[in-house]
């Protein structure tokens, strides 16, 4: 683990905190790998009953992949390797032996929203904002596997709405659509509420929970690989423009090339 990931444990509940509040908990590649590694450790430790994921502070769960991680992308391989890494991490999270609870306050976007989507249950604060604003920021795209996950959770029409408009949905919409299982009033109360929720869930028959989550995952992940569509975006002029515009804090000049 790095200082960007904090791990604590109490009463059989492991908590992983994304600890970069100054960057709205934007995720580095090392943080993704640390999450996958922790899932592997939990799978080997039968004393763990549940895992809670939360962001440090009250302003963000995780605001996606840190943009600086894309600065060295030069070849097709870079984009494909990145998406393969993300898929490996998300599958480790989905297949984690114990129930995974996402505690979501503030910004939950991009890669952070995908991590939240792969949690078994999500509890949100009233300031939750979730979405995939990539059509407004970087001009990349979601993988076919991630689109399948999101359609299973939210429905195709809402996924298109979120991606095409690049808007962020609030707590009320998160609750109405099932993205959040429940909403607590204030962000400072989120951690305690999430741990109480995790204890309640973990008190139930573990094999019932495990069989249910794995059966649903097997049914869901039947996506056909779409590497050509990933490269269409990642090797485009627009993707480079999106990176530059983000760094320069200006609106991108999209050309469709």
KOLTOR-770804 format. One line per 4 residues: number of its first residue (from 1); their letters; for each residue x, y, z of N, C-alpha, C. Coordinates in nm, 3 decimals, always signed. Each point is the difference from the previous one (the first is absolute). Example, Ala and Ser with C-alpha at 12.3 -4.5 7.8 and 13.67 -1.06 7.14 Angstrom:
1 = AS = +1.319/-0.569/+0.780/-0.089/+0.119/+0.000/+0.090/+0.120/+0.000 ~ -0.035/+0.105/-0.072/+0.082/+0.119/+0.006/-0.077/+0.109/+0.073
//
This chain:
1 = XXXX = +0.083/-0.119/+0.000/-0.083/+0.119/+0.000/+0.088/+0.126/+0.000 ~ -0.055/+0.106/-0.051/+0.068/+0.129/+0.001/-0.075/+0.094/+0.094 ~ +0.057/+0.117/+0.024/-0.068/+0.099/+0.083/-0.131/+0.046/-0.062 ~ -0.017/-0.024/-0.130/-0.123/+0.040/-0.068/-0.116/-0.095/+0.029
5 = XXXX = +0.030/-0.113/+0.062/-0.101/-0.097/+0.041/+0.019/-0.030/+0.148 ~ -0.105/+0.020/+0.077/+0.005/-0.030/+0.143/-0.090/-0.119/+0.027 ~ +0.052/-0.098/+0.074/-0.077/-0.120/+0.032/-0.013/-0.013/+0.151 ~ -0.121/-0.019/+0.045/-0.026/-0.022/+0.143/-0.095/-0.118/+0.015
9 = XXXX = -0.009/-0.050/+0.124/-0.083/-0.118/+0.022/-0.061/+0.005/+0.139 ~ -0.128/-0.030/+0.011/-0.068/-0.006/+0.128/-0.119/-0.094/-0.012 ~ -0.012/-0.094/+0.094/-0.115/-0.091/+0.005/-0.018/-0.078/-0.130 ~ +0.110/-0.038/-0.063/-0.007/-0.078/-0.123/-0.032/+0.082/-0.123
13 = XXXX = -0.013/+0.132/+0.013/-0.028/+0.088/-0.113/+0.129/+0.071/-0.039 ~ +0.046/-0.020/-0.122/+0.117/+0.071/-0.052/-0.047/+0.125/-0.074 ~ +0.066/+0.112/+0.027/-0.031/+0.125/-0.069/+0.121/+0.046/-0.080 ~ -0.022/+0.026/-0.127/+0.103/+0.057/-0.087/-0.040/+0.144/-0.031
17 = XXXX = +0.089/+0.094/+0.032/-0.025/+0.142/-0.025/+0.089/+0.050/-0.111 ~ -0.060/+0.057/-0.104/+0.076/+0.069/-0.105/+0.044/+0.133/+0.060 ~ +0.132/+0.017/+0.016/+0.051/+0.107/+0.085/+0.077/+0.106/-0.080 ~ -0.068/+0.064/-0.093/+0.059/+0.114/-0.072/-0.104/+0.113/-0.006
21 = XXXX = -0.045/+0.047/+0.115/-0.108/+0.100/-0.001/+0.036/+0.128/-0.072 ~ +0.129/+0.037/-0.004/+0.042/+0.121/-0.071/-0.019/-0.013/-0.151 ~ -0.012/-0.125/-0.049/-0.022/-0.026/-0.142/-0.137/-0.065/-0.022 ~ -0.092/+0.027/+0.091/-0.134/-0.059/-0.006/+0.009/-0.153/-0.013
25 = XXXX = +0.102/-0.055/+0.069/+0.022/-0.145/+0.004/+0.013/-0.062/-0.139 ~ +0.058/+0.077/-0.095/+0.029/-0.056/-0.132/+0.095/-0.118/+0.014 ~ -0.021/-0.101/-0.082/+0.066/-0.129/+0.017/+0.125/-0.012/-0.086 ~ +0.109/-0.039/+0.062/+0.122/-0.034/-0.073/-0.003/-0.148/-0.035
29 = XXXX = +0.087/-0.040/-0.092/+0.007/-0.140/-0.036/+0.033/-0.085/+0.123 ~ +0.087/+0.052/+0.086/+0.039/-0.074/+0.121/-0.120/-0.020/+0.092 ~ -0.090/+0.097/+0.005/-0.120/-0.014/+0.084/-0.091/-0.109/-0.054 ~ -0.016/-0.004/-0.133/-0.079/-0.108/-0.059/+0.060/-0.136/+0.037
33 = XXXX = +0.131/-0.012/-0.014/+0.065/-0.128/+0.030/-0.013/-0.034/+0.148 ~ +0.007/+0.102/+0.086/-0.016/-0.024/+0.142/-0.138/-0.052/+0.035 ~ -0.102/+0.051/-0.069/-0.136/-0.048/+0.022/-0.011/-0.147/-0.038 ~ +0.054/-0.036/-0.117/-0.005/-0.140/-0.043/+0.076/-0.089/+0.097
37 = XXXX = +0.116/+0.048/+0.046/+0.080/-0.078/+0.094/-0.073/-0.024/+0.131 ~ -0.070/+0.102/+0.049/-0.074/-0.015/+0.124/-0.112/-0.104/-0.016 ~ -0.068/+0.002/-0.115/-0.104/-0.100/-0.024/+0.058/-0.141/+0.006 ~ +0.120/-0.018/-0.054/+0.065/-0.131/+0.007/+0.033/-0.041/+0.142
41 = XXXX = +0.044/+0.097/+0.080/+0.030/-0.030/+0.140/-0.126/-0.039/+0.077 ~ -0.109/+0.070/-0.026/-0.125/-0.030/+0.067/-0.051/-0.139/-0.038 ~ +0.017/-0.036/-0.128/-0.043/-0.132/-0.045/+0.070/-0.111/+0.077 ~ +0.121/+0.029/+0.049/+0.077/-0.102/+0.072/-0.017/+0.008/+0.151
45 = XXXX = -0.082/+0.092/+0.048/-0.014/+0.023/+0.144/-0.147/-0.017/+0.039 ~ -0.035/-0.116/+0.052/-0.140/-0.030/+0.030/-0.054/+0.079/+0.118 ~ +0.086/+0.070/+0.073/-0.048/+0.079/+0.113/-0.061/+0.133/-0.046 ~ +0.025/+0.038/-0.125/-0.059/+0.123/-0.053/-0.142/-0.029/-0.045
49 = XXXX = -0.093/+0.085/+0.041/-0.141/-0.021/-0.029/-0.056/+0.097/-0.104 ~ +0.062/+0.115/-0.017/-0.048/+0.099/-0.097/+0.110/+0.101/-0.028 ~ -0.012/+0.067/-0.114/+0.095/+0.103/-0.040/-0.077/+0.128/-0.029 ~ +0.046/+0.112/+0.057/-0.059/+0.131/-0.024/+0.101/+0.086/-0.075
53 = XXXX = -0.043/+0.061/-0.109/+0.083/+0.094/-0.075/-0.054/+0.140/+0.023 ~ +0.089/+0.096/+0.030/-0.041/+0.137/+0.028/+0.111/+0.095/-0.043 ~ -0.034/+0.123/-0.027/+0.098/+0.101/-0.034/+0.031/+0.088/+0.120 ~ +0.124/+0.046/+0.011/+0.038/+0.090/+0.108/-0.070/+0.135/-0.018
57 = XXXX = -0.043/+0.060/+0.110/-0.070/+0.127/-0.007/-0.145/-0.019/-0.039 ~ -0.065/+0.111/-0.032/-0.143/-0.004/-0.033/-0.029/+0.047/-0.143 ~ +0.105/+0.034/-0.076/-0.021/+0.059/-0.132/+0.003/-0.099/-0.114 ~ +0.053/-0.121/+0.023/+0.008/-0.097/-0.110/+0.019/-0.141/+0.054
61 = XXXX = -0.069/-0.093/-0.062/+0.032/-0.142/+0.016/+0.126/-0.027/-0.081 ~ -0.009/+0.020/-0.130/+0.115/-0.004/-0.090/-0.042/+0.064/-0.130 ~ +0.081/+0.092/-0.049/-0.039/+0.078/-0.118/+0.057/-0.056/-0.129 ~ +0.034/-0.128/+0.001/+0.050/-0.062/-0.123/+0.151/-0.016/+0.002
65 = XXXX = +0.054/-0.045/-0.111/+0.145/-0.017/-0.012/+0.069/+0.135/-0.006 ~ +0.108/+0.014/+0.077/+0.079/+0.123/-0.004/+0.048/+0.024/-0.143 ~ -0.029/+0.118/-0.052/+0.031/+0.031/-0.140/+0.148/-0.015/-0.031 ~ +0.086/+0.026/+0.098/+0.144/-0.010/-0.024/+0.042/-0.141/-0.038
69 = XXXX = -0.082/-0.100/+0.034/+0.035/-0.138/-0.032/-0.005/-0.026/-0.151 ~ -0.066/+0.087/-0.074/-0.010/-0.018/-0.145/+0.109/+0.073/-0.078 ~ +0.085/+0.074/+0.068/+0.093/+0.089/-0.070/+0.100/-0.074/-0.089 ~ +0.030/-0.124/+0.034/+0.100/-0.075/-0.077/-0.061/-0.092/-0.104
73 = XXXX = -0.131/+0.006/-0.019/-0.063/-0.084/-0.101/+0.048/+0.042/-0.139 ~ +0.064/-0.094/-0.071/+0.052/+0.032/-0.133/-0.038/-0.104/-0.103 ~ -0.025/-0.122/+0.043/-0.026/-0.110/-0.093/-0.138/-0.060/+0.028 ~ -0.052/-0.075/-0.099/-0.126/-0.070/+0.019/+0.005/-0.089/+0.124
77 = XXXX = +0.118/-0.060/+0.022/+0.016/-0.091/+0.113/-0.033/+0.068/+0.132 ~ +0.035/+0.128/+0.015/-0.021/+0.069/+0.126/-0.148/+0.004/+0.037 ~ -0.085/+0.032/-0.096/-0.144/+0.006/+0.025/-0.055/-0.138/+0.033 ~ +0.041/-0.100/-0.078/-0.052/-0.134/+0.022/+0.048/-0.057/+0.134
81 = XXXX = +0.126/+0.029/+0.037/+0.053/-0.047/+0.127/-0.071/+0.067/+0.117 ~ -0.031/+0.128/-0.015/-0.074/+0.071/+0.104/-0.137/-0.061/+0.021 ~ -0.074/-0.022/-0.108/-0.133/-0.057/+0.013/+0.005/-0.143/+0.052 ~ +0.103/-0.075/-0.037/+0.014/-0.136/+0.052/+0.026/+0.002/+0.151
85 = XXXX = +0.081/+0.097/+0.044/+0.026/+0.015/+0.143/-0.127/+0.035/+0.075 ~ -0.077/+0.095/-0.053/-0.125/+0.040/+0.064/-0.095/-0.121/+0.009 ~ -0.009/-0.076/-0.107/-0.090/-0.116/+0.000/+0.044/-0.103/+0.103 ~ +0.130/-0.022/+0.010/+0.051/-0.096/+0.100/-0.034/+0.046/+0.142
89 = XXXX = +0.015/+0.128/+0.026/-0.030/+0.054/+0.133/-0.150/-0.012/+0.031 ~ -0.084/+0.037/-0.097/-0.144/-0.006/+0.022/-0.047/-0.143/+0.020 ~ +0.058/-0.093/-0.072/-0.039/-0.141/+0.018/+0.044/-0.050/+0.136 ~ +0.116/+0.045/+0.048/+0.044/-0.038/+0.134/-0.097/+0.052/+0.105
93 = XXXX = -0.050/+0.121/-0.021/-0.096/+0.059/+0.093/-0.133/-0.075/-0.006 ~ -0.048/-0.028/-0.120/-0.127/-0.071/-0.015/+0.004/-0.141/+0.058 ~ +0.114/-0.065/-0.012/+0.011/-0.139/+0.046/+0.048/-0.011/+0.143 ~ +0.026/+0.112/+0.065/+0.044/-0.002/+0.140/-0.096/-0.085/+0.082
97 = XXXX = +0.054/-0.083/+0.086/-0.078/-0.100/+0.072/-0.109/+0.060/+0.089 ~ +0.021/+0.120/+0.050/-0.092/+0.059/+0.098/-0.084/+0.110/-0.064 ~ -0.111/+0.038/+0.062/-0.077/+0.114/-0.050/+0.086/+0.127/+0.000 ~ -0.011/+0.077/-0.108/+0.074/+0.126/-0.013/-0.101/+0.115/+0.002
101 = XXXX = +0.021/+0.093/+0.092/-0.089/+0.114/+0.018/+0.073/+0.126/-0.045 ~ -0.056/+0.073/-0.094/+0.055/+0.128/-0.041/-0.065/+0.112/+0.080 ~ +0.081/+0.081/+0.068/-0.050/+0.114/+0.077/+0.033/+0.126/-0.079 ~ -0.101/+0.061/-0.061/+0.021/+0.099/-0.105/-0.042/+0.140/+0.045
105 = XXXX = +0.098/+0.089/+0.012/-0.028/+0.141/+0.027/+0.063/+0.083/-0.110 ~ -0.067/+0.108/-0.038/+0.056/+0.092/-0.097/+0.018/-0.063/-0.137 ~ +0.109/+0.036/-0.067/+0.025/-0.044/-0.137/+0.030/-0.149/-0.007 ~ -0.075/-0.068/-0.085/+0.020/-0.143/-0.027/-0.008/-0.013/-0.151
109 = XXXX = +0.112/+0.018/-0.067/-0.002/+0.015/-0.145/+0.106/-0.087/-0.067 ~ -0.022/-0.027/-0.130/+0.098/-0.074/-0.078/+0.036/-0.133/+0.064 ~ +0.131/-0.022/+0.017/+0.046/-0.123/+0.062/-0.053/-0.020/+0.141 ~ -0.021/+0.110/+0.072/-0.059/-0.010/+0.134/-0.142/-0.052/-0.006
113 = XXXX = -0.076/+0.046/-0.098/-0.138/-0.047/-0.015/-0.003/-0.146/-0.044 ~ +0.099/-0.043/-0.080/+0.005/-0.141/-0.038/+0.032/-0.087/+0.120 ~ +0.092/+0.044/+0.086/+0.028/-0.075/+0.122/-0.127/-0.010/+0.084 ~ -0.069/+0.112/+0.015/-0.126/-0.001/+0.076/-0.100/-0.095/-0.062
117 = XXXX = -0.008/-0.002/-0.134/-0.095/-0.087/-0.069/+0.029/-0.147/+0.024 ~ +0.125/-0.033/+0.028/+0.038/-0.139/+0.023/-0.012/-0.041/+0.147 ~ -0.032/+0.095/+0.087/-0.031/-0.037/+0.138/-0.134/-0.074/+0.002 ~ -0.019/-0.083/+0.100/-0.126/-0.073/+0.010/-0.115/+0.091/+0.039
121 = XXXX = +0.029/+0.096/+0.088/-0.100/+0.095/+0.048/+0.067/+0.136/+0.017 ~ -0.078/+0.106/-0.013/+0.055/+0.135/+0.010/-0.089/+0.084/+0.090 ~ +0.063/+0.070/+0.094/-0.069/+0.093/+0.087/+0.059/+0.138/-0.027 ~ -0.086/+0.099/-0.021/+0.048/+0.131/-0.042/-0.034/+0.110/+0.098
125 = XXXX = +0.076/+0.108/-0.007/-0.031/+0.121/+0.074/-0.086/+0.091/-0.087 ~ -0.061/+0.098/+0.062/-0.091/+0.089/-0.073/+0.072/+0.085/-0.104 ~ +0.134/+0.012/+0.011/+0.076/+0.079/-0.099/+0.057/-0.086/-0.112 ~ -0.044/-0.125/-0.011/+0.051/-0.090/-0.105/-0.031/+0.055/-0.139
129 = XXXX = +0.101/-0.005/-0.088/-0.015/+0.031/-0.141/+0.074/-0.109/-0.078 ~ -0.073/-0.075/-0.083/+0.065/-0.108/-0.072/-0.023/+0.013/-0.150 ~ +0.095/-0.052/-0.078/-0.015/+0.003/-0.144/+0.131/-0.029/-0.071 ~ -0.005/+0.014/-0.132/+0.113/-0.034/-0.088/+0.018/+0.113/-0.101
133 = XXXX = +0.057/+0.114/+0.043/+0.005/+0.120/-0.085/+0.111/-0.002/-0.104 ~ +0.036/-0.118/-0.051/+0.113/-0.010/-0.092/-0.025/+0.067/-0.135 ~ -0.127/+0.012/-0.040/-0.028/+0.069/-0.127/+0.023/+0.150/+0.011 ~ +0.014/+0.049/+0.122/+0.027/+0.142/+0.023/+0.145/+0.026/+0.038
137 = XXXX = +0.069/-0.103/+0.050/+0.135/+0.020/+0.052/+0.108/-0.057/-0.092 ~ +0.017/-0.132/-0.002/+0.112/-0.059/-0.073/-0.033/-0.053/-0.138 ~ -0.125/-0.032/-0.026/-0.034/-0.055/-0.131/+0.040/-0.145/-0.018 ~ +0.020/-0.073/+0.109/+0.022/-0.144/-0.012/-0.135/-0.071/+0.010
141 = XXXX = -0.001/-0.130/+0.025/-0.128/-0.072/+0.004/+0.006/-0.108/+0.106 ~ -0.116/-0.048/+0.038/-0.010/-0.113/+0.092/+0.017/-0.130/-0.077 ~ +0.061/-0.098/+0.064/+0.015/-0.130/-0.064/-0.134/-0.068/-0.015 ~ -0.006/-0.099/-0.089/-0.123/-0.077/-0.018/-0.040/-0.068/+0.130
145 = XXXX = +0.099/-0.052/+0.075/-0.030/-0.066/+0.126/-0.064/+0.097/+0.100 ~ +0.054/+0.121/+0.004/-0.055/+0.098/+0.094/-0.139/+0.047/-0.041 ~ -0.025/+0.010/-0.129/-0.134/+0.035/-0.045/-0.100/-0.109/+0.039 ~ +0.040/-0.126/-0.011/-0.088/-0.109/+0.041/-0.031/+0.011/+0.149
149 = XXXX = +0.102/+0.028/+0.081/-0.022/+0.017/+0.144/-0.101/+0.112/+0.027 ~ +0.019/+0.112/-0.066/-0.085/+0.115/+0.027/-0.142/-0.021/-0.050 ~ -0.015/-0.065/-0.115/-0.135/-0.027/-0.050/-0.073/-0.095/+0.095 ~ +0.071/-0.099/+0.054/-0.062/-0.091/+0.096/-0.045/+0.073/+0.125
153 = XXXX = +0.073/+0.103/+0.038/-0.032/+0.074/+0.122/-0.103/+0.110/-0.023 ~ +0.014/+0.075/-0.110/-0.079/+0.121/-0.020/-0.097/-0.006/-0.118 ~ +0.022/-0.091/-0.094/-0.080/-0.004/-0.121/+0.068/+0.076/-0.113 ~ -0.023/-0.046/-0.123/+0.070/+0.058/-0.116/-0.035/+0.147/-0.021
157 = XXXX = -0.126/+0.035/+0.015/-0.040/+0.139/-0.026/+0.069/+0.097/+0.095 ~ +0.010/-0.035/+0.127/+0.063/+0.091/+0.095/+0.151/+0.005/-0.020 ~ +0.061/-0.112/-0.037/+0.143/+0.001/-0.029/+0.029/+0.094/-0.116 ~ -0.079/-0.010/-0.106/+0.018/+0.091/-0.113/-0.019/+0.145/+0.042
161 = XXXX = -0.102/+0.023/+0.082/-0.026/+0.137/+0.046/+0.120/+0.055/+0.076 ~ +0.055/-0.078/+0.092/+0.112/+0.047/+0.080/+0.124/+0.024/-0.085 ~ +0.028/-0.092/-0.093/+0.121/+0.014/-0.082/-0.017/+0.109/-0.105 ~ -0.113/+0.001/-0.068/-0.020/+0.095/-0.110/-0.009/+0.144/+0.050
165 = XXXX = -0.060/+0.021/+0.117/-0.014/+0.136/+0.052/+0.118/+0.040/+0.086 ~ +0.079/-0.097/+0.045/+0.115/+0.024/+0.089/-0.042/+0.066/+0.131 ~ -0.126/-0.017/+0.038/-0.048/+0.062/+0.123/+0.031/-0.089/+0.120 ~ -0.010/+0.059/+0.118/+0.014/-0.075/+0.124/-0.136/-0.009/+0.068
169 = XXXX = -0.037/-0.119/+0.041/-0.128/-0.023/+0.067/+0.017/+0.016/+0.151 ~ -0.103/+0.049/+0.065/+0.006/+0.024/+0.143/-0.049/-0.117/+0.083 ~ -0.006/+0.023/+0.131/-0.033/-0.106/+0.094/-0.141/-0.055/-0.022 ~ -0.095/+0.089/-0.029/-0.138/-0.047/-0.020/-0.008/-0.095/-0.119
173 = XXXX = +0.068/+0.034/-0.109/-0.001/-0.086/-0.118/+0.076/-0.130/+0.027 ~ +0.108/+0.010/+0.076/+0.075/-0.121/+0.036/-0.089/-0.098/+0.075 ~ -0.081/+0.050/+0.091/-0.090/-0.086/+0.077/-0.112/-0.054/-0.088 ~ -0.056/+0.084/-0.085/-0.112/-0.041/-0.084/+0.041/-0.107/-0.102
177 = XXXX = +0.124/+0.006/-0.048/+0.045/-0.093/-0.103/+0.064/-0.126/+0.056 ~ +0.025/-0.005/+0.131/+0.066/-0.114/+0.058/+0.150/+0.011/+0.004 ~ +0.054/+0.112/-0.050/+0.146/+0.018/+0.012/+0.037/+0.006/+0.148 ~ -0.083/+0.064/+0.081/+0.018/-0.001/+0.145/-0.113/-0.080/+0.064
181 = XXXX = +0.035/-0.082/+0.097/-0.100/-0.078/+0.073/-0.075/+0.087/+0.100 ~ +0.074/+0.094/+0.061/-0.061/+0.093/+0.093/+0.084/+0.127/+0.007 ~ -0.060/+0.108/+0.046/+0.067/+0.129/+0.012/-0.008/+0.046/+0.145 ~ +0.115/+0.042/+0.055/+0.002/+0.059/+0.133/-0.001/+0.152/-0.015
185 = XXXX = -0.036/+0.068/+0.105/-0.023/+0.144/-0.012/+0.127/+0.079/-0.030 ~ +0.107/-0.024/+0.071/+0.119/+0.082/-0.011/+0.124/-0.085/-0.021 ~ +0.097/+0.054/-0.075/+0.123/-0.073/-0.029/+0.077/-0.042/+0.125 ~ +0.011/+0.084/+0.105/+0.075/-0.044/+0.119/-0.058/-0.124/+0.067
189 = XXXX = -0.128/-0.028/-0.022/-0.063/-0.117/+0.062/+0.017/-0.126/-0.084 ~ +0.062/+0.013/-0.116/+0.002/-0.110/-0.096/+0.080/-0.120/+0.049 ~ +0.117/+0.023/+0.056/+0.086/-0.112/+0.041/-0.069/-0.087/+0.104 ~ -0.059/+0.063/+0.100/-0.068/-0.078/+0.104/-0.119/-0.077/-0.058
193 = XXXX = -0.076/+0.065/-0.088/-0.115/-0.066/-0.061/+0.043/-0.117/-0.087 ~ +0.110/+0.017/-0.074/+0.050/-0.107/-0.086/+0.046/-0.120/+0.081 ~ +0.066/+0.026/+0.111/+0.047/-0.111/+0.082/-0.116/-0.074/+0.067 ~ -0.101/+0.072/+0.042/-0.118/-0.065/+0.056/-0.068/-0.086/-0.107
197 = XXXX = -0.010/+0.054/-0.120/-0.058/-0.073/-0.113/+0.081/-0.126/-0.028 ~ +0.134/+0.014/-0.003/+0.087/-0.115/-0.027/-0.016/-0.107/+0.106 ~ -0.011/+0.039/+0.127/-0.019/-0.098/+0.107/-0.133/-0.074/-0.016 ~ -0.103/+0.073/-0.036/-0.131/-0.064/-0.020/+0.007/-0.103/-0.112
201 = XXXX = +0.060/+0.039/-0.113/+0.009/-0.091/-0.115/+0.087/-0.121/+0.034 ~ +0.113/+0.027/+0.067/+0.096/-0.108/+0.030/-0.052/-0.098/+0.104 ~ -0.108/+0.033/+0.069/-0.056/-0.091/+0.099/-0.082/-0.111/-0.063 ~ -0.024/+0.009/-0.129/-0.081/-0.099/-0.070/+0.086/-0.115/-0.053
205 = XXXX = -0.063/-0.103/-0.052/+0.070/-0.121/-0.043/+0.102/+0.031/-0.109 ~ +0.130/-0.019/+0.027/+0.101/+0.042/-0.097/-0.005/-0.074/-0.132 ~ -0.035/-0.127/+0.001/-0.004/-0.074/-0.127/-0.117/+0.045/-0.087 ~ -0.110/+0.041/+0.062/-0.112/+0.054/-0.076/+0.043/+0.128/-0.072
209 = XXXX = +0.070/+0.086/+0.072/+0.046/+0.126/-0.059/+0.101/-0.026/-0.112 ~ +0.094/-0.091/+0.026/+0.104/-0.029/-0.099/-0.059/-0.062/-0.126 ~ -0.089/-0.099/+0.016/-0.059/-0.066/-0.116/-0.082/+0.100/-0.083 ~ -0.071/+0.089/+0.067/-0.083/+0.098/-0.070/+0.086/+0.096/-0.081
213 = XXXX = +0.105/+0.056/+0.060/+0.081/+0.098/-0.072/+0.076/-0.064/-0.116 ~ +0.046/-0.123/+0.017/+0.075/-0.063/-0.107/-0.091/-0.044/-0.114 ~ -0.120/-0.047/+0.032/-0.093/-0.038/-0.106/-0.040/+0.121/-0.083 ~ -0.024/+0.112/+0.065/-0.037/+0.122/-0.072/+0.116/+0.051/-0.086
217 = XXXX = +0.122/-0.010/+0.052/+0.116/+0.044/-0.077/+0.020/-0.086/-0.124 ~ -0.019/-0.131/+0.012/+0.014/-0.089/-0.115/-0.103/+0.033/-0.108 ~ -0.119/+0.031/+0.043/-0.106/+0.033/-0.095/+0.029/+0.132/-0.071 ~ +0.059/+0.094/+0.072/+0.017/+0.136/-0.052/+0.117/+0.012/-0.097
221 = XXXX = +0.111/-0.064/+0.033/+0.122/+0.025/-0.075/+0.012/-0.090/-0.122 ~ -0.083/+0.026/-0.098/+0.003/-0.073/-0.126/+0.033/+0.094/-0.116 ~ +0.064/+0.113/+0.031/+0.025/+0.102/-0.103/+0.100/-0.050/-0.105 ~ -0.023/+0.040/-0.123/+0.094/-0.030/-0.107/+0.110/+0.106/+0.003
225 = XXXX = +0.127/-0.039/-0.001/+0.108/+0.100/+0.001/-0.015/+0.098/-0.115 ~ +0.025/+0.126/+0.029/-0.015/+0.105/-0.101/+0.124/+0.089/-0.001 ~ +0.117/-0.065/-0.018/+0.125/+0.075/+0.003/+0.009/+0.105/-0.109 ~ -0.063/-0.025/-0.114/+0.005/+0.097/-0.109/-0.066/+0.131/+0.039
229 = XXXX = -0.105/-0.008/+0.083/-0.069/+0.121/+0.043/+0.082/+0.076/+0.104 ~ +0.071/-0.074/+0.085/+0.088/+0.067/+0.095/+0.108/+0.078/-0.073 ~ +0.060/-0.063/-0.100/+0.109/+0.067/-0.074/-0.053/+0.117/-0.083 ~ -0.123/-0.010/-0.048/-0.059/+0.111/-0.073/+0.007/+0.129/+0.082
233 = XXXX = -0.021/-0.013/+0.131/+0.004/+0.118/+0.087/+0.140/+0.029/+0.052 ~ +0.068/-0.101/+0.055/+0.126/+0.025/+0.069/+0.113/+0.046/-0.092 ~ -0.003/-0.038/-0.127/+0.109/+0.044/-0.087/-0.041/+0.119/-0.087 ~ -0.111/+0.064/+0.036/-0.049/+0.111/-0.079/+0.066/+0.132/+0.036
237 = XXXX = -0.012/+0.095/-0.090/+0.041/+0.137/+0.027/-0.084/+0.058/+0.113 ~ -0.128/-0.037/+0.005/-0.089/+0.054/+0.102/+0.043/-0.041/+0.141 ~ +0.049/-0.123/+0.017/+0.046/-0.043/+0.132/+0.117/+0.085/+0.046 ~ +0.095/+0.025/-0.091/+0.113/+0.086/+0.035/-0.047/+0.141/+0.032
241 = XXXX = -0.097/+0.047/-0.075/-0.056/+0.133/+0.026/-0.069/+0.003/+0.136 ~ -0.070/-0.108/+0.035/-0.066/-0.006/+0.130/+0.099/+0.006/+0.114 ~ +0.111/-0.071/-0.012/+0.104/+0.005/+0.102/+0.057/+0.141/+0.015 ~ +0.030/+0.062/-0.114/+0.057/+0.134/+0.003/-0.098/+0.101/+0.059
245 = XXXX = -0.125/-0.009/-0.041/-0.101/+0.094/+0.048/-0.022/-0.015/+0.150 ~ +0.003/-0.124/+0.050/-0.017/-0.021/+0.143/+0.114/+0.064/+0.077 ~ +0.123/-0.021/-0.048/+0.116/+0.058/+0.068/-0.001/+0.152/-0.004 ~ -0.053/+0.056/-0.110/-0.001/+0.145/-0.017/-0.129/+0.065/+0.050
249 = XXXX = -0.091/-0.085/+0.056/-0.126/+0.049/+0.057/-0.082/+0.080/-0.101 ~ -0.017/-0.057/-0.118/-0.081/+0.062/-0.104/-0.091/-0.104/-0.063 ~ -0.094/+0.043/-0.081/-0.090/-0.090/-0.068/+0.070/-0.063/-0.120 ~ -0.011/-0.131/-0.018/+0.065/-0.063/-0.115/-0.061/+0.043/-0.132
253 = XXXX = +0.081/+0.000/-0.103/-0.044/+0.030/-0.136/-0.011/-0.133/-0.075 ~ -0.118/-0.061/+0.007/-0.020/-0.130/-0.061/-0.007/+0.011/-0.153 ~ +0.061/-0.098/-0.069/-0.005/-0.003/-0.148/-0.057/-0.130/-0.053 ~ -0.012/-0.101/+0.086/-0.047/-0.130/-0.047/+0.106/-0.079/-0.072
257 = X = +0.126/+0.034/+0.024/+0.111/-0.071/-0.065/+0.103/-0.044/+0.105
//
